[in-house]
C-alpha cells in the first residue's frame, strides 16, 4: 500500500509521510514476526519514524494535498 500511495498519489505533505511509514512498518512487522525484533522495540521505533517523516514533510517545499486546501471559489455561509 505504501508503494501504491507513492506511485498513484501525487507527492505531497501527506503521501510523503503515509507511504514510507507503511513500507517501514511492514518491514518492522516482518522482523517482529520472525523473532528478530521485540514488540517493546517495534512500537517506539515506529513512533520515532512517523515523527521524523512528519518533520521532513514540514520542512520540505511540498504542496498540500488538494483535499486539504480550502476552497475559495464557493462562498461560505
Biopython code that builds the backbone (N, CA, C, O; Angstrom):
import numpy as np
from Bio.PDB.StructureBuilder import StructureBuilder

atoms = [
    (1, "UNK", "N", (0.829, -1.191, 0.000)),
    (1, "UNK", "CA", (0.000, 0.000, 0.000)),
    (1, "UNK", "C", (0.870, 1.249, 0.000)),
    (1, "UNK", "O", (0.527, 2.242, -0.641)),
    (2, "UNK", "N", (1.983, 1.210, 0.708)),
    (2, "UNK", "CA", (2.847, 2.377, 0.751)),
    (2, "UNK", "C", (3.401, 2.734, -0.607)),
    (2, "UNK", "O", (3.454, 3.911, -0.965)),
    (3, "UNK", "N", (3.814, 1.741, -1.369)),
    (3, "UNK", "CA", (4.323, 1.984, -2.722)),
    (3, "UNK", "C", (3.199, 2.492, -3.612)),
    (3, "UNK", "O", (3.414, 3.392, -4.424)),
    (4, "UNK", "N", (2.017, 1.935, -3.470)),
    (4, "UNK", "CA", (0.865, 2.364, -4.261)),
    (4, "UNK", "C", (0.514, 3.821, -3.969)),
    (4, "UNK", "O", (0.203, 4.580, -4.887)),
    (5, "UNK", "N", (0.562, 4.208, -2.724)),
    (5, "UNK", "CA", (0.290, 5.600, -2.358)),
    (5, "UNK", "C", (1.299, 6.531, -3.008)),
    (5, "UNK", "O", (0.932, 7.598, -3.501)),
    (6, "UNK", "N", (2.555, 6.142, -3.014)),
    (6, "UNK", "CA", (3.584, 6.993, -3.609)),
    (6, "UNK", "C", (3.501, 7.023, -5.134)),
    (6, "UNK", "O", (3.803, 8.050, -5.742)),
    (7, "UNK", "N", (3.095, 5.918, -5.763)),
    (7, "UNK", "CA", (3.050, 5.852, -7.219)),
    (7, "UNK", "C", (1.787, 6.510, -7.767)),
    (7, "UNK", "O", (1.857, 7.319, -8.692)),
    (8, "UNK", "N", (0.644, 6.169, -7.203)),
    (8, "UNK", "CA", (-0.626, 6.667, -7.732)),
    (8, "UNK", "C", (-0.909, 8.088, -7.260)),
    (8, "UNK", "O", (-1.307, 8.941, -8.054)),
    (9, "UNK", "N", (-0.703, 8.344, -5.971)),
    (9, "UNK", "CA", (-0.969, 9.674, -5.449)),
    (9, "UNK", "C", (0.142, 10.635, -5.805)),
    (9, "UNK", "O", (1.285, 10.237, -6.029)),
    (10, "UNK", "N", (-0.206, 11.884, -5.854)),
    (10, "UNK", "CA", (0.807, 12.903, -6.098)),
    (10, "UNK", "C", (1.663, 13.046, -4.850)),
    (10, "UNK", "O", (1.192, 12.826, -3.734)),
    (11, "UNK", "N", (2.911, 13.413, -5.044)),
    (11, "UNK", "CA", (3.804, 13.606, -3.905)),
    (11, "UNK", "C", (3.431, 14.919, -3.232)),
    (11, "UNK", "O", (3.580, 15.994, -3.813)),
    (12, "UNK", "N", (2.949, 14.817, -2.011)),
    (12, "UNK", "CA", (2.599, 15.999, -1.237)),
    (12, "UNK", "C", (2.937, 15.752, 0.226)),
    (12, "UNK", "O", (3.576, 14.752, 0.553)),
    (13, "UNK", "N", (2.521, 16.639, 1.098)),
    (13, "UNK", "CA", (2.893, 16.555, 2.501)),
    (13, "UNK", "C", (2.290, 15.338, 3.208)),
    (13, "UNK", "O", (2.850, 14.882, 4.205)),
    (14, "UNK", "N", (1.188, 14.810, 2.731)),
    (14, "UNK", "CA", (0.560, 13.652, 3.361)),
    (14, "UNK", "C", (1.158, 12.353, 2.824)),
    (14, "UNK", "O", (1.503, 11.464, 3.602)),
    (15, "UNK", "N", (1.282, 12.239, 1.514)),
    (15, "UNK", "CA", (1.772, 10.982, 0.939)),
    (15, "UNK", "C", (3.242, 10.737, 1.273)),
    (15, "UNK", "O", (3.680, 9.588, 1.319)),
    (16, "UNK", "N", (4.011, 11.809, 1.508)),
    (16, "UNK", "CA", (5.424, 11.637, 1.839)),
    (16, "UNK", "C", (5.578, 11.087, 3.255)),
    (16, "UNK", "O", (6.643, 10.577, 3.605)),
    (17, "UNK", "N", (4.541, 11.184, 4.064)),
    (17, "UNK", "CA", (4.564, 10.604, 5.414)),
    (17, "UNK", "C", (3.936, 9.215, 5.408)),
    (17, "UNK", "O", (4.519, 8.266, 5.934)),
    (18, "UNK", "N", (2.768, 9.094, 4.823)),
    (18, "UNK", "CA", (2.000, 7.841, 4.889)),
    (18, "UNK", "C", (2.655, 6.721, 4.088)),
    (18, "UNK", "O", (2.745, 5.594, 4.575)),
    (19, "UNK", "N", (3.112, 7.005, 2.881)),
    (19, "UNK", "CA", (3.715, 5.964, 2.034)),
    (19, "UNK", "C", (4.930, 5.311, 2.664)),
    (19, "UNK", "O", (4.935, 4.096, 2.862)),
    (20, "UNK", "N", (5.971, 6.088, 2.987)),
    (20, "UNK", "CA", (7.143, 5.477, 3.614)),
    (20, "UNK", "C", (6.844, 4.848, 4.976)),
    (20, "UNK", "O", (7.459, 3.846, 5.341)),
    (21, "UNK", "N", (5.904, 5.428, 5.732)),
    (21, "UNK", "CA", (5.567, 4.839, 7.026)),
    (21, "UNK", "C", (4.976, 3.445, 6.848)),
    (21, "UNK", "O", (5.313, 2.535, 7.605)),
    (22, "UNK", "N", (4.115, 3.264, 5.876)),
    (22, "UNK", "CA", (3.543, 1.932, 5.647)),
    (22, "UNK", "C", (4.613, 0.936, 5.198)),
    (22, "UNK", "O", (4.591, -0.227, 5.602)),
    (23, "UNK", "N", (5.537, 1.386, 4.373)),
    (23, "UNK", "CA", (6.616, 0.499, 3.924)),
    (23, "UNK", "C", (7.498, 0.101, 5.107)),
    (23, "UNK", "O", (7.807, -1.077, 5.285)),
    (24, "UNK", "N", (7.899, 1.072, 5.905)),
    (24, "UNK", "CA", (8.769, 0.797, 7.058)),
    (24, "UNK", "C", (8.053, -0.051, 8.095)),
    (24, "UNK", "O", (8.662, -0.944, 8.684)),
    (25, "UNK", "N", (6.763, 0.210, 8.332)),
    (25, "UNK", "CA", (6.035, -0.588, 9.322)),
    (25, "UNK", "C", (5.867, -2.030, 8.866)),
    (25, "UNK", "O", (5.814, -2.936, 9.697)),
    (26, "UNK", "N", (5.784, -2.254, 7.561)),
    (26, "UNK", "CA", (5.719, -3.622, 7.043)),
    (26, "UNK", "C", (7.028, -4.363, 7.306)),
    (26, "UNK", "O", (7.023, -5.513, 7.744)),
    (27, "UNK", "N", (8.133, -3.702, 7.039)),
    (27, "UNK", "CA", (9.440, -4.328, 7.269)),
    (27, "UNK", "C", (9.641, -4.618, 8.758)),
    (27, "UNK", "O", (10.117, -5.692, 9.124)),
    (28, "UNK", "N", (9.284, -3.672, 9.605)),
    (28, "UNK", "CA", (9.449, -3.855, 11.048)),
    (28, "UNK", "C", (8.528, -4.967, 11.552)),
    (28, "UNK", "O", (8.912, -5.742, 12.427)),
    (29, "UNK", "N", (7.327, -5.045, 11.006)),
    (29, "UNK", "CA", (6.402, -6.111, 11.400)),
    (29, "UNK", "C", (6.942, -7.487, 11.004)),
    (29, "UNK", "O", (6.819, -8.447, 11.765)),
    (30, "UNK", "N", (7.534, -7.579, 9.820)),
    (30, "UNK", "CA", (8.137, -8.850, 9.406)),
    (30, "UNK", "C", (9.306, -9.234, 10.311)),
    (30, "UNK", "O", (9.493, -10.410, 10.621)),
    (31, "UNK", "N", (10.090, -8.243, 10.735)),
    (31, "UNK", "CA", (11.189, -8.522, 11.661)),
    (31, "UNK", "C", (10.665, -9.027, 12.998)),
    (31, "UNK", "O", (11.260, -9.917, 13.607)),
    (32, "UNK", "N", (9.550, -8.458, 13.455)),
    (32, "UNK", "CA", (8.969, -8.909, 14.721)),
    (32, "UNK", "C", (8.398, -10.314, 14.591)),
    (32, "UNK", "O", (8.541, -11.127, 15.504)),
    (33, "UNK", "N", (7.759, -10.605, 13.476)),
    (33, "UNK", "CA", (7.159, -11.919, 13.289)),
    (33, "UNK", "C", (8.196, -13.019, 13.149)),
    (33, "UNK", "O", (7.918, -14.171, 13.484)),
    (34, "UNK", "N", (9.381, -12.692, 12.662)),
    (34, "UNK", "CA", (10.434, -13.691, 12.545)),
    (34, "UNK", "C", (11.288, -13.790, 13.808)),
    (34, "UNK", "O", (12.228, -14.582, 13.863)),
    (35, "UNK", "N", (10.966, -12.995, 14.812)),
    (35, "UNK", "CA", (11.667, -13.074, 16.085)),
    (35, "UNK", "C", (12.941, -12.266, 16.167)),
    (35, "UNK", "O", (13.703, -12.419, 17.122)),
    (36, "UNK", "N", (13.192, -11.416, 15.201)),
    (36, "UNK", "CA", (14.418, -10.619, 15.200)),
    (36, "UNK", "C", (14.255, -9.281, 15.919)),
    (36, "UNK", "O", (15.239, -8.579, 16.155)),
    (37, "UNK", "N", (13.020, -8.927, 16.265)),
    (37, "UNK", "CA", (12.741, -7.652, 16.910)),
    (37, "UNK", "C", (11.610, -7.858, 17.907)),
    (37, "UNK", "O", (10.626, -8.529, 17.594)),
    (38, "UNK", "N", (11.734, -7.299, 19.084)),
    (38, "UNK", "CA", (10.669, -7.469, 20.075)),
    (38, "UNK", "C", (9.616, -6.381, 19.896)),
    (38, "UNK", "O", (9.873, -5.333, 19.304)),
    (39, "UNK", "N", (8.433, -6.654, 20.419)),
    (39, "UNK", "CA", (7.337, -5.689, 20.341)),
    (39, "UNK", "C", (7.666, -4.431, 21.140)),
    (39, "UNK", "O", (7.224, -3.336, 20.794)),
    (40, "UNK", "N", (8.434, -4.592, 22.199)),
    (40, "UNK", "CA", (8.823, -3.443, 23.011)),
    (40, "UNK", "C", (9.749, -2.499, 22.253)),
    (40, "UNK", "O", (9.890, -1.338, 22.637)),
    (41, "UNK", "N", (10.368, -2.967, 21.208)),
    (41, "UNK", "CA", (11.233, -2.140, 20.384)),
    (41, "UNK", "C", (10.492, -1.628, 19.151)),
    (41, "UNK", "O", (10.769, -0.530, 18.668)),
    (42, "UNK", "N", (9.557, -2.417, 18.646)),
    (42, "UNK", "CA", (8.859, -2.081, 17.407)),
    (42, "UNK", "C", (8.050, -0.793, 17.539)),
    (42, "UNK", "O", (8.179, 0.108, 16.710)),
    (43, "UNK", "N", (7.241, -0.705, 18.548)),
    (43, "UNK", "CA", (6.339, 0.440, 18.686)),
    (43, "UNK", "C", (7.093, 1.757, 18.874)),
    (43, "UNK", "O", (6.777, 2.724, 18.182)),
    (44, "UNK", "N", (8.080, 1.842, 19.781)),
    (44, "UNK", "CA", (8.815, 3.109, 19.887)),
    (44, "UNK", "C", (9.549, 3.488, 18.598)),
    (44, "UNK", "O", (9.623, 4.666, 18.249)),
    (45, "UNK", "N", (10.084, 2.505, 17.901)),
    (45, "UNK", "CA", (10.769, 2.798, 16.633)),
    (45, "UNK", "C", (9.795, 3.368, 15.607)),
    (45, "UNK", "O", (10.134, 4.302, 14.881)),
    (46, "UNK", "N", (8.593, 2.813, 15.543)),
    (46, "UNK", "CA", (7.603, 3.324, 14.595)),
    (46, "UNK", "C", (7.159, 4.734, 14.956)),
    (46, "UNK", "O", (6.901, 5.543, 14.065)),
    (47, "UNK", "N", (7.064, 5.041, 16.238)),
    (47, "UNK", "CA", (6.703, 6.393, 16.656)),
    (47, "UNK", "C", (7.803, 7.397, 16.280)),
    (47, "UNK", "O", (7.515, 8.520, 15.866)),
    (48, "UNK", "N", (9.037, 6.984, 16.426)),
    (48, "UNK", "CA", (10.158, 7.848, 16.035)),
    (48, "UNK", "C", (10.145, 8.065, 14.530)),
    (48, "UNK", "O", (10.371, 9.180, 14.060)),
    (49, "UNK", "N", (9.881, 7.005, 13.772)),
    (49, "UNK", "CA", (9.850, 7.107, 12.313)),
    (49, "UNK", "C", (8.740, 8.049, 11.856)),
    (49, "UNK", "O", (8.970, 8.886, 10.983)),
    (50, "UNK", "N", (7.551, 7.931, 12.421)),
    (50, "UNK", "CA", (6.450, 8.808, 11.994)),
    (50, "UNK", "C", (6.748, 10.257, 12.379)),
    (50, "UNK", "O", (6.366, 11.174, 11.652)),
    (51, "UNK", "N", (7.412, 10.474, 13.491)),
    (51, "UNK", "CA", (7.802, 11.829, 13.868)),
    (51, "UNK", "C", (8.830, 12.412, 12.921)),
    (51, "UNK", "O", (8.735, 13.578, 12.536)),
    (52, "UNK", "N", (9.816, 11.607, 12.543)),
    (52, "UNK", "CA", (10.829, 12.081, 11.604)),
    (52, "UNK", "C", (10.237, 12.352, 10.224)),
    (52, "UNK", "O", (10.604, 13.328, 9.570)),
    (53, "UNK", "N", (9.324, 11.493, 9.781)),
    (53, "UNK", "CA", (8.685, 11.712, 8.485)),
    (53, "UNK", "C", (7.834, 12.978, 8.499)),
    (53, "UNK", "O", (7.810, 13.723, 7.519)),
    (54, "UNK", "N", (7.139, 13.222, 9.600)),
    (54, "UNK", "CA", (6.343, 14.446, 9.717)),
    (54, "UNK", "C", (7.238, 15.677, 9.735)),
    (54, "UNK", "O", (6.892, 16.707, 9.156)),
    (55, "UNK", "N", (8.377, 15.576, 10.390)),
    (55, "UNK", "CA", (9.324, 16.686, 10.429)),
    (55, "UNK", "C", (9.898, 16.962, 9.044)),
    (55, "UNK", "O", (10.045, 18.118, 8.650)),
    (56, "UNK", "N", (10.216, 15.920, 8.317)),
    (56, "UNK", "CA", (10.716, 16.074, 6.950)),
    (56, "UNK", "C", (9.649, 16.714, 6.064)),
    (56, "UNK", "O", (9.947, 17.611, 5.276)),
    (57, "UNK", "N", (8.408, 16.249, 6.197)),
    (57, "UNK", "CA", (7.320, 16.804, 5.384)),
    (57, "UNK", "C", (7.072, 18.265, 5.721)),
    (57, "UNK", "O", (6.677, 19.048, 4.857)),
    (58, "UNK", "N", (7.299, 18.628, 6.958)),
    (58, "UNK", "CA", (7.091, 20.017, 7.382)),
    (58, "UNK", "C", (8.092, 20.960, 6.732)),
    (58, "UNK", "O", (7.730, 22.074, 6.351)),
    (59, "UNK", "N", (9.338, 20.537, 6.599)),
    (59, "UNK", "CA", (10.383, 21.432, 6.116)),
    (59, "UNK", "C", (10.677, 21.322, 4.624)),
    (59, "UNK", "O", (11.319, 22.211, 4.065)),
    (60, "UNK", "N", (10.226, 20.259, 3.964)),
    (60, "UNK", "CA", (10.408, 20.169, 2.514)),
    (60, "UNK", "C", (9.373, 21.047, 1.810)),
    (60, "UNK", "O", (8.237, 21.157, 2.272)),
    (61, "UNK", "N", (9.750, 21.658, 0.720)),
    (61, "UNK", "CA", (8.788, 22.517, -0.001)),
    (61, "UNK", "C", (7.812, 21.690, -0.842)),
    (61, "UNK", "O", (7.830, 21.750, -2.071)),
    (62, "UNK", "N", (6.978, 20.931, -0.172)),
    (62, "UNK", "CA", (5.996, 20.089, -0.842)),
    (62, "UNK", "C", (4.623, 20.750, -0.780)),
    (62, "UNK", "O", (4.321, 21.458, 0.181)),
    (63, "UNK", "N", (3.785, 20.525, -1.799)),
    (63, "UNK", "CA", (2.443, 21.122, -1.770)),
    (63, "UNK", "C", (1.526, 20.387, -0.787)),
    (63, "UNK", "O", (1.729, 19.214, -0.475)),
    (64, "UNK", "N", (0.525, 21.107, -0.316)),
    (64, "UNK", "CA", (-0.525, 20.478, 0.483)),
    (64, "UNK", "C", (-1.403, 19.673, -0.473)),
    (64, "UNK", "O", (-1.531, 20.037, -1.641)),
    (65, "UNK", "N", (-2.002, 18.594, -0.001)),
    (65, "UNK", "CA", (-2.899, 17.839, -0.892)),
    (65, "UNK", "C", (-4.126, 18.676, -1.243)),
    (65, "UNK", "O", (-4.561, 19.527, -0.466)),
    (66, "UNK", "N", (-4.666, 18.421, -2.414)),
    (66, "UNK", "CA", (-5.821, 19.208, -2.875)),
    (66, "UNK", "C", (-7.004, 19.080, -1.946)),
    (66, "UNK", "O", (-7.749, 20.044, -1.767)),
    (67, "UNK", "N", (-7.200, 17.915, -1.349)),
    (67, "UNK", "CA", (-8.364, 17.719, -0.495)),
    (67, "UNK", "C", (-8.224, 18.430, 0.849)),
    (67, "UNK", "O", (-9.202, 18.512, 1.592)),
    (68, "UNK", "N", (-7.050, 18.942, 1.183)),
    (68, "UNK", "CA", (-6.870, 19.716, 2.407)),
    (68, "UNK", "C", (-6.878, 21.222, 2.170)),
    (68, "UNK", "O", (-6.995, 21.999, 3.118)),
    (69, "UNK", "N", (-6.756, 21.633, 0.922)),
    (69, "UNK", "CA", (-6.765, 23.053, 0.629)),
    (69, "UNK", "C", (-8.162, 23.607, 0.773)),
    (69, "UNK", "O", (-9.150, 22.935, 0.475)),
    (70, "UNK", "N", (-8.233, 24.840, 1.232)),
    (70, "UNK", "CA", (-9.518, 25.491, 1.430)),
    (70, "UNK", "C", (-10.066, 25.946, 0.086)),
    (70, "UNK", "O", (-9.346, 26.536, -0.720)),
    (71, "UNK", "N", (-11.330, 25.672, -0.148)),
    (71, "UNK", "CA", (-11.962, 26.062, -1.391)),
    (71, "UNK", "C", (-12.398, 27.519, -1.311)),
    (71, "UNK", "O", (-13.298, 27.856, -0.541)),
    (72, "UNK", "N", (-11.768, 28.383, -2.101)),
    (72, "UNK", "CA", (-12.081, 29.802, -2.056)),
    (72, "UNK", "C", (-13.110, 30.195, -3.119)),
    (72, "UNK", "O", (-13.542, 31.347, -3.151)),
    (73, "UNK", "N", (-13.510, 29.270, -3.981)),
    (73, "UNK", "CA", (-14.464, 29.585, -5.047)),
    (73, "UNK", "C", (-15.911, 29.619, -4.554)),
    (73, "UNK", "O", (-16.712, 30.411, -5.051)),
    (74, "UNK", "N", (-16.253, 28.774, -3.587)),
    (74, "UNK", "CA", (-17.613, 28.734, -3.090)),
    (74, "UNK", "C", (-17.745, 29.646, -1.877)),
    (74, "UNK", "O", (-16.887, 29.628, -0.995)),
    (75, "UNK", "N", (-18.811, 30.443, -1.822)),
    (75, "UNK", "CA", (-18.986, 31.331, -0.663)),
    (75, "UNK", "C", (-19.376, 30.553, 0.578)),
    (75, "UNK", "O", (-20.093, 29.555, 0.507)),
    (76, "UNK", "N", (-18.889, 31.029, 1.719)),
    (76, "UNK", "CA", (-19.210, 30.383, 2.986)),
    (76, "UNK", "C", (-20.518, 30.943, 3.528)),
    (76, "UNK", "O", (-20.880, 32.096, 3.296)),
    (77, "UNK", "N", (-21.208, 30.077, 4.259)),
    (77, "UNK", "CA", (-22.389, 30.546, 4.965)),
    (77, "UNK", "C", (-23.603, 30.256, 4.222)),
    (77, "UNK", "O", (-24.698, 30.585, 4.676)),
]
sb = StructureBuilder()
sb.init_structure("model")
sb.init_model(0)
sb.init_chain("A")
sb.init_seg("    ")
for serial, (resi, resn, name, xyz) in enumerate(atoms, 1):
    if name == "N":
        sb.init_residue(resn, " ", resi, " ")
    sb.init_atom(name, np.array(xyz, "f"), 0.0, 1.0, " ", f" {name:<3s}", serial, name[0])
structure = sb.get_structure()
